[in-house]
Amino acid sequence: MNKQKVILLSVVSLLILFAFGTFAYNSSKSDEAALIAKKNEERFIRDYSTVVGNSDAKVTIVEFLDPSCETCRAFYPLVKDIMAKHEGKIKHVIRYAPFHQDSDYVVKLLEATKKQGKYIETLEALFRYQNQWVDHHVPNKQMVWRLMAHLGLNIEQLKVDFEDPKLDELIKQELSDAKALGVKKTPQFFVNGKILQEFGHKQLIKLVESEL
């Protein structure tokens, strides 16, 4: 066997080993994520969690998001499109992972709007005008309150509800659940308890459709 063939065989062998190693690593990570999810399945939905769509739907998308996250803003309409395409078959559970500086403040304000029945409207407005109240991932609190005033909310009542200590406990619970489920970035999706391993819109659609 000449030297050229030896080199070629060596390269092929290394590629095979690399491919096998990559597959084994991804498989191991997938198994690890599945085990974490199974051990913490009670953490996917809390009594206070916002659920959009058919409560009896076959597929549940749990999303941990951050209102200050640009990628969360980009994915929100995509999730709505998926749900519209499979109307009645999917429910969307909104959870929080306020990892950016002062995002917990915005989460508290968002949750406080539930008392006035303006939650979804407020969430969508926060995403729609995100570039006006977020600067380098940091919320401008004054601008957020100005946005609230334009949504027809009772601002005085909102200020009272915002100070409810239960909201601080809610955020602690959200962060605890996110940590237990291995959430390290936003948005992070789980579909029927399965973590979205490879991030992307097409990957999310594929995972949802595999559960349908």
C-alpha positions in Angstrom: 0.0 0.0 0.0 1.5 3.3 -1.1 1.9 6.3 1.1 -1.0 8.2 -0.6 -3.5 5.4 0.2 -2.3 5.2 3.8 -2.9 9.0 4.2 -6.3 8.7 2.5 -7.4 5.8 4.7 -6.2 7.7 7.8 -8.2 10.8 6.9 -11.3 8.7 6.2 -10.9 6.9 9.5 -10.6 10.2 11.4 -13.7 11.6 9.7 -15.6 8.4 10.7 -14.4 8.7 14.3 -15.3 12.4 14.4 -18.8 11.8 13.0 -19.3 8.9 15.5 -18.1 11.1 18.4 -20.3 14.0 17.4 -23.3 11.7 17.2 -22.5 10.1 20.5 -22.1 13.6 22.1 -25.3 14.9 20.8 -27.1 11.7 21.8 -25.7 12.0 25.3 -26.8 15.7 25.5 -30.2 14.8 24.3 -30.6 12.0 26.9 -29.3 14.3 29.6 -31.9 17.0 28.7 -34.7 14.4 28.6 -33.7 13.2 32.0 -33.7 16.7 33.4 -37.1 17.4 31.9 -38.5 14.2 33.3 -37.3 14.8 36.8 -38.7 18.4 36.7 -41.9 18.0 34.7 -43.9 19.7 37.4 -41.9 22.9 36.7 -43.2 23.4 33.1 -46.5 25.0 34.1 -47.4 26.9 37.2 -50.9 27.9 38.4 -50.2 31.5 37.5 -48.6 30.7 34.0 -50.3 32.3 31.0 -51.6 29.7 28.6 -52.6 30.7 25.1 -54.7 28.4 22.9 -56.7 25.3 23.5 -56.1 24.1 27.1 -56.8 20.5 25.9 -54.4 20.7 22.9 -52.3 17.7 22.1 -49.1 19.7 21.9 -47.8 22.1 24.6 -45.1 24.6 23.7 -43.5 26.0 26.9 -41.4 29.0 26.2 -39.0 30.7 28.6 -38.7 34.3 27.4 -37.2 37.7 28.4 -39.2 40.8 27.3 -35.8 42.6 26.6 -34.6 39.8 24.4 -34.4 40.7 20.6 -34.6 37.0 19.6 -37.7 36.5 21.8 -39.3 39.4 19.9 -38.4 37.8 16.6 -39.8 34.4 17.6 -43.1 35.5 19.1 -44.9 36.0 15.8 -43.4 32.7 14.5 -44.9 30.8 17.4 -48.2 32.5 16.6 -48.0 31.4 13.0 -47.3 27.8 14.0 -50.4 27.8 16.3 -52.5 29.4 13.6 -51.5 26.7 11.1 -52.5 24.0 13.6 -55.5 25.7 15.1 -56.8 24.1 18.3 -53.9 21.5 18.4 -51.3 23.6 20.2 -51.2 25.6 23.5 -48.4 28.0 24.3 -47.3 28.4 27.9 -45.4 31.7 28.5 -42.7 31.5 31.2 -39.9 33.9 32.1 -36.2 33.8 32.2 -35.3 37.5 32.8 -31.6 37.2 32.4 -31.0 40.7 31.1 -30.3 43.6 33.5 -33.6 44.9 35.0 -35.8 42.6 32.9 -37.4 41.4 36.1 -38.8 44.9 36.5 -40.5 44.6 33.1 -41.8 41.1 33.9 -43.4 42.4 37.1 -45.1 45.2 35.2 -46.3 42.8 32.6 -47.7 40.4 35.1 -49.4 43.3 36.9 -51.4 44.1 33.8 -53.3 40.8 34.2 -55.4 42.5 36.9 -56.7 44.8 34.1 -57.1 42.0 31.5 -54.4 43.6 29.3 -51.6 40.9 29.5 -51.4 39.7 25.9 -51.9 43.2 24.5 -49.1 44.5 26.7 -46.7 41.7 25.9 -47.2 42.3 22.1 -46.8 46.0 22.5 -43.5 45.5 24.5 -42.2 43.4 21.6 -43.5 45.7 18.9 -41.9 48.8 20.4 -38.9 47.0 22.0 -36.4 49.2 20.2 -37.9 52.3 21.9 -37.6 51.1 25.5 -34.5 48.8 25.3 -31.0 50.1 24.9 -28.3 47.4 24.6 -30.6 44.9 26.4 -31.2 47.2 29.3 -34.8 48.5 29.8 -35.5 52.2 30.1 -38.0 52.1 32.9 -39.5 55.5 32.2 -40.1 54.6 28.6 -41.8 51.4 29.6 -44.2 53.3 31.8 -44.9 55.7 28.9 -45.8 52.7 26.8 -48.2 51.5 29.5 -50.0 54.8 29.4 -50.6 54.4 25.7 -52.3 51.0 26.2 -55.4 52.4 28.0 -54.3 51.0 31.3 -55.3 52.5 34.6 -51.7 53.7 35.6 -52.5 54.4 39.2 -54.0 50.9 39.7 -51.1 49.4 37.8 -48.6 51.1 40.2 -50.4 49.5 43.1 -50.5 46.1 41.5 -46.9 46.4 40.5 -45.9 46.6 44.2 -47.6 43.3 45.1 -44.9 41.2 46.9 -46.3 38.1 45.2 -44.7 39.3 41.9 -41.3 39.1 43.5 -42.0 35.5 44.6 -43.2 34.7 41.1 -40.0 35.9 39.5 -38.0 33.8 42.0 -40.1 30.8 41.1 -39.6 31.4 37.4 -35.8 31.7 37.7 -35.7 28.6 39.9 -37.7 26.6 37.3 -35.6 27.9 34.5 -32.4 26.8 36.3 -33.8 23.4 37.2 -34.8 22.8 33.5 -31.4 23.8 32.2 -32.5 27.1 30.6 -29.4 29.2 29.9 -30.6 31.5 27.1 -33.8 33.0 25.7 -36.0 32.0 24.1 -35.8 28.4 25.2 -38.5 26.1 24.0 -39.9 22.8 25.3 -42.4 20.8 23.2 -44.3 18.3 25.2 -41.4 18.3 27.7 -38.8 17.8 25.0 -36.2 20.6 24.8 -35.4 22.2 21.5 -31.9 20.9 21.1 -30.9 22.7 17.9 -32.1 26.3 18.0 -34.0 27.7 15.0 -37.4 28.3 13.5 -37.3 25.3 11.2 -36.1 23.1 14.0 -39.0 24.3 16.2 -41.5 23.5 13.5 -40.0 20.1 13.0 -40.2 19.3 16.7 -43.8 20.5 17.0 -44.9 18.6 13.9 -43.2 15.4 15.2 -45.4 15.7 18.3 -48.6 16.3 16.3 
